[in-house]
Amino acid sequence: MNPDRIAPWLRRFVERRLLAPRGMSGSPYRIVEPERGVITFVRLIEVQDAEGFAVRAYPFWRRRQIRRRQVSARIVEQAGLAAPRLADCWRPPVPWAPLFTAEELLAGRHIAPGEWLASEAERFGRALAGWHNIERAAHGPVESNAWRSFAQTLLARARHRLRAVRRRGSPDAGAGELAEAWRWFRAWAPRFARWDAFELTHDKLNPGNLLRLDATGEIAFLDLDTLGFASGAKDLAQAIHDALYDDPAAADAFWQGYLAARPAERVRRAEAFYPFFHAYYHASEAAAALKRKKNLRTPEALDASHAKFLKHWRQALEVMGKPTGQ
């Protein structure tokens, strides 16, 4: 999306849909790019002497995203979960114009590596358990049910990651290893076919999507675009490796909080299926490292990307119980 083309629509959205209805017409405001890199077009709207907004823009063909965000907001608000409150959604009257959502800006800060306190990690675990305690009988995005079975959906995603590794090419992931990995993933299908309840999942638990609130110290979840009903075990893998930076002490505290706030039978199910999502996480990161490698130019950056690929690919194989060739 071209920021220059979005800019006039963004100002119109801010001034007419966000500020004017709140009696802030003419109030000075500033449009700021987030410090952390994002894929979606996101801008922070800082309003003088008032709370600001986080605005997201989407291509005109992603109309379903607006509906998803509205449903997500309703679920989060009804459950009392810590997350930004949806301020407005806008579909401009021009068919090709970008779509917008706005959330109220929360006062807090992201947690950097080495900054996780045990008490905060435990609160994070309890908070995530609160999301996973919300269930429904069908899997899929929050606004609809998926048309494929849960097993088919998971296997399609795993196959996509493995094909990405093969397509992007690496001598460290041979055809034999990829075939063995695919057989390992496929063997889980009968077990997933028996699922009858699916947890509310975030699906993108990276450090940029967690915020330590200044007022309460709670851990709030940002970016609700990917909310859906699936297995909470995928969130757990992302939380341990991404959000908590693989910090063992923080992970232990996180688990204590999570286990204390989840029913015992759901904990057992998460533990039973965690290996699948653990391996899937590392396979996804390996594929992403190869994708980024194409855009790198310096030898140092290429070496770092290759090292990251090797790390995640070997860890995926270790989870599967396969020899890593080390």
C-alpha positions in Angstrom: 0.0 0.0 0.0 1.3 3.4 -1.0 1.5 5.7 2.1 1.2 8.8 -0.1 -2.2 7.6 -1.5 -3.4 6.6 2.0 -2.4 9.9 3.6 -5.4 12.1 2.5 -7.9 9.4 3.4 -6.1 9.0 6.8 -6.5 12.7 7.6 -10.1 12.6 6.6 -10.7 9.6 8.8 -8.9 11.2 11.8 -10.5 14.6 11.5 -14.1 13.6 10.6 -14.5 10.2 12.2 -12.3 10.3 15.3 -11.9 13.9 16.5 -15.1 15.6 15.4 -17.6 13.2 17.1 -15.6 13.5 20.3 -15.7 17.3 20.4 -12.1 17.7 19.4 -12.5 19.3 16.0 -9.5 21.6 15.4 -7.4 19.9 18.1 -3.8 19.7 17.1 -2.7 16.1 16.4 0.4 14.3 15.1 0.7 11.2 12.9 3.6 9.0 14.1 5.0 5.8 12.7 5.4 3.0 15.3 8.9 2.4 16.5 8.7 -1.3 15.7 8.4 -2.5 12.2 5.0 -3.6 11.0 3.7 -5.2 7.8 0.3 -3.6 7.9 0.0 0.1 7.5 -0.2 1.4 11.1 0.0 5.0 12.3 -0.3 6.4 15.9 -2.4 9.5 16.2 -1.2 11.6 19.1 -3.8 14.3 20.1 -2.9 17.2 22.3 -4.3 17.0 25.8 -6.3 13.8 24.9 -5.9 10.1 24.4 -4.7 9.1 21.0 -5.5 6.3 18.5 -3.8 3.6 16.6 -5.1 3.5 13.1 -4.7 0.6 10.6 -5.3 0.8 6.9 -6.2 -2.1 4.7 -6.5 -2.5 0.9 -10.1 -2.1 -0.3 -10.4 -5.8 -1.1 -9.9 -6.8 2.5 -13.4 -5.9 3.6 -13.7 -9.0 5.7 -11.0 -7.7 7.9 -13.3 -4.9 9.1 -15.9 -7.4 10.1 -13.3 -9.6 11.9 -12.1 -6.6 13.9 -15.6 -5.7 14.9 -16.4 -9.2 16.1 -13.0 -9.4 17.9 -13.7 -6.2 19.7 -17.1 -7.5 20.9 -15.6 -10.7 22.2 -12.7 -9.0 24.0 -15.0 -6.4 25.6 -17.6 -8.9 26.8 -14.8 -11.1 28.3 -13.1 -8.1 29.9 -9.7 -9.0 28.3 -6.9 -6.5 28.3 -6.7 -5.1 24.8 -7.3 -1.8 23.0 -10.9 -0.7 22.7 -12.1 -0.3 19.1 -12.9 3.3 18.4 -14.2 3.2 14.8 -14.2 1.4 11.5 -14.6 3.2 8.2 -15.3 2.1 4.6 -15.0 5.2 2.4 -17.8 5.6 -0.2 -15.2 5.2 -3.0 -14.8 1.5 -4.0 -11.1 1.5 -4.3 -10.3 3.6 -1.2 -8.4 2.0 1.7 -10.3 0.7 4.7 -9.6 1.9 8.2 -9.9 0.8 11.8 -9.0 2.8 14.9 -8.2 1.7 18.4 -7.8 3.8 21.5 -4.1 4.2 22.3 -3.0 2.4 25.5 -0.4 3.9 27.8 2.4 1.4 28.3 5.5 0.1 26.8 6.8 -3.0 25.1 9.0 -5.4 27.2 12.6 -5.7 25.8 14.8 -8.8 26.1 16.0 -9.3 29.7 13.2 -7.1 31.1 10.6 -9.7 31.9 10.1 -9.9 35.7 8.8 -13.2 37.1 5.6 -11.5 38.3 5.0 -10.0 34.9 5.6 -13.3 33.1 3.1 -14.9 35.4 0.5 -12.3 34.7 1.1 -12.8 31.0 0.4 -16.5 31.5 -2.8 -15.8 33.4 -3.8 -13.3 30.7 -3.3 -15.7 27.9 -5.2 -18.4 29.8 -8.1 -15.9 30.0 -8.2 -15.8 26.2 -7.9 -19.6 25.8 -10.7 -20.1 28.3 -13.1 -18.7 25.7 -14.1 -21.6 23.4 -16.5 -22.5 20.7 -17.3 -25.8 18.9 -16.0 -24.7 15.4 -12.6 -23.6 14.4 -11.8 -20.7 12.1 -11.7 -16.8 12.2 -13.8 -15.1 14.8 -16.4 -13.9 12.2 -17.0 -17.3 10.6 -16.4 -21.0 10.6 -13.6 -22.6 8.5 -14.8 -24.7 5.6 -12.1 -27.2 6.0 -11.6 -29.6 8.9 -9.1 -28.5 11.6 -6.7 -31.3 10.6 -6.8 -30.2 6.9 -6.2 -26.6 7.9 -3.2 -27.4 10.0 -1.6 -29.8 7.5 -2.1 -27.3 4.7 -0.2 -24.7 6.7 2.6 -27.2 7.6 2.9 -28.3 4.0 3.1 -24.7 2.9 6.0 -24.0 5.3 7.9 -27.1 4.2 7.4 -26.2 0.5 8.7 -22.8 1.2 11.9 -24.3 2.6 12.3 -26.5 -0.4 11.4 -23.7 -2.9 13.8 -21.2 -1.4 16.5 -23.8 -1.3 19.1 -24.7 1.3 21.7 -27.5 1.2 21.0 -28.0 4.9 17.4 -29.2 4.3 17.5 -32.1 1.9 14.6 -33.8 0.2 14.8 -36.7 2.6 14.5 -34.5 5.6 11.6 -32.5 4.2 9.8 -35.8 3.3 10.3 -37.1 6.8 9.1 -33.8 8.3 6.0 -34.0 6.2 5.3 -37.6 7.3 5.7 -36.5 10.9 3.2 -33.6 10.6 0.7 -35.8 8.6 0.7 -38.5 11.4 -1.0 -36.0 13.7 -4.1 -35.7 11.5 -6.2 -38.4 13.1 -5.7 -36.9 16.6 -6.8 -33.4 15.5 -9.9 -34.9 13.8 -11.2 -35.7 17.3 -11.3 -32.1 18.6 -14.7 -30.7 19.6 -13.7 -27.4 21.2 -11.4 -24.6 20.1 -9.8 -21.8 22.1 -9.8 -18.1 21.3 -6.2 -17.6 20.0 -4.2 -14.5 19.2 -1.9 -16.2 16.6 0.7 -13.4 16.6 2.3 -13.2 20.0 5.5 -11.3 19.3 7.0 -8.6 21.6 5.5 -5.8 19.5 2.0 -7.1 20.2 2.4 -7.1 24.0 2.2 -4.0 26.2 2.9 -3.5 29.9 0.2 -1.0 30.9 1.5 1.9 32.9 -1.6 2.2 35.1 -2.1 -1.4 36.2 1.0 -3.4 35.2 -1.3 -5.7 33.2 -0.1 -7.3 30.0 -2.3 -6.1 27.2 -2.6 -7.8 23.8 -2.3 -5.6 20.6 -3.1 -6.3 17.0 -6.3 -8.3 17.1 -6.5 -8.8 13.3 -5.5 -12.5 13.5 -7.9 -13.6 16.3 -9.6 -16.9 15.7 -10.6 -20.2 17.3 -8.0 -22.9 17.0 -5.5 -24.6 19.4 -4.0 -22.5 22.1 -0.8 -24.6 21.9 0.3 -22.5 18.9 0.0 -19.3 21.0 2.0 -21.1 23.7 4.9 -21.8 21.3 5.0 -18.2 20.1 4.8 -16.9 23.7 7.7 -19.0 24.9 10.0 -18.4 21.9 9.0 -14.9 20.7 7.3 -12.9 23.4 9.5 -14.2 26.2 12.7 -14.3 24.1 13.4 -18.0 25.1 14.1 -16.8 28.7 13.9 -19.9 30.8 13.1 -18.1 34.1 10.4 -16.0 32.4 9.0 -19.1 30.7 8.7 -21.0 34.1 6.8 -18.1 35.6 4.6 -17.8 32.5 3.7 -21.5 32.8 2.9 -21.2 36.5 0.4 -18.4 35.7 -1.0 -20.2 32.7 -1.5 -23.5 34.5 -3.2 -21.8 37.5 -5.8 -20.2 35.3 -6.7 -23.1 32.9 -8.8 -26.2 33.5 -6.7 -29.3 34.1 -8.1 -31.2 31.1 -7.4 -28.3 28.8 -3.8 -28.1 30.1 -3.3 -31.8 29.4 -4.6 -31.4 25.8 -2.3 -28.4 25.2 0.7 -30.4 26.5 -0.3 -33.4 24.3 -0.5 -31.3 21.1 2.3 -28.8 21.9 5.0 -30.8 20.0 3.1 -30.3 16.7 3.0 -26.5 17.2 6.5 -26.4 18.6 7.8 -28.0 15.4 5.5 -25.9 13.3 6.8 -22.7 14.9 10.5 -23.6 14.1 9.6 -24.7 10.6 7.9 -21.4 10.0 10.8 -19.4 11.3 13.2 -21.4 9.2 11.1 -20.7 6.1 10.9 -17.0 7.0 14.7 -16.8 7.4 15.2 -18.1 3.9 12.6 -15.6 2.6 14.4 -12.7 4.2 17.7 -14.0 2.9 16.7 -13.1 -0.7 16.7 -9.4 0.2 20.0 -9.3 2.0 23.2 -8.0 0.4 26.0 -7.9 2.9 27.9 -11.1 3.8 27.3 -10.5 7.5 23.5 -10.3 7.0 23.5 -13.4 4.8 25.5 -15.3 7.4 23.2 -14.2 10.2 20.1 -15.2 8.2 21.6 -18.6 7.4 22.5 -19.2 11.0 18.9 -18.4 12.0 17.6 -20.8 9.4 19.9 -23.6 10.6 19.0 -23.0 14.3 15.2 -23.2 13.6 15.4 -26.1 11.1 17.5 -28.2 13.5 15.2 -27.4 16.4 12.2 -28.4 14.3 13.9 -31.8 13.5 14.8 -32.3 17.2 11.2 -31.8 18.2 10.2 -34.4 15.6 12.9 -36.8 17.0 14.9 -36.7 13.7 18.7 -36.6 13.5 19.9 -33.1 12.8 23.2 -33.8 11.1 25.2 -31.9 13.7 
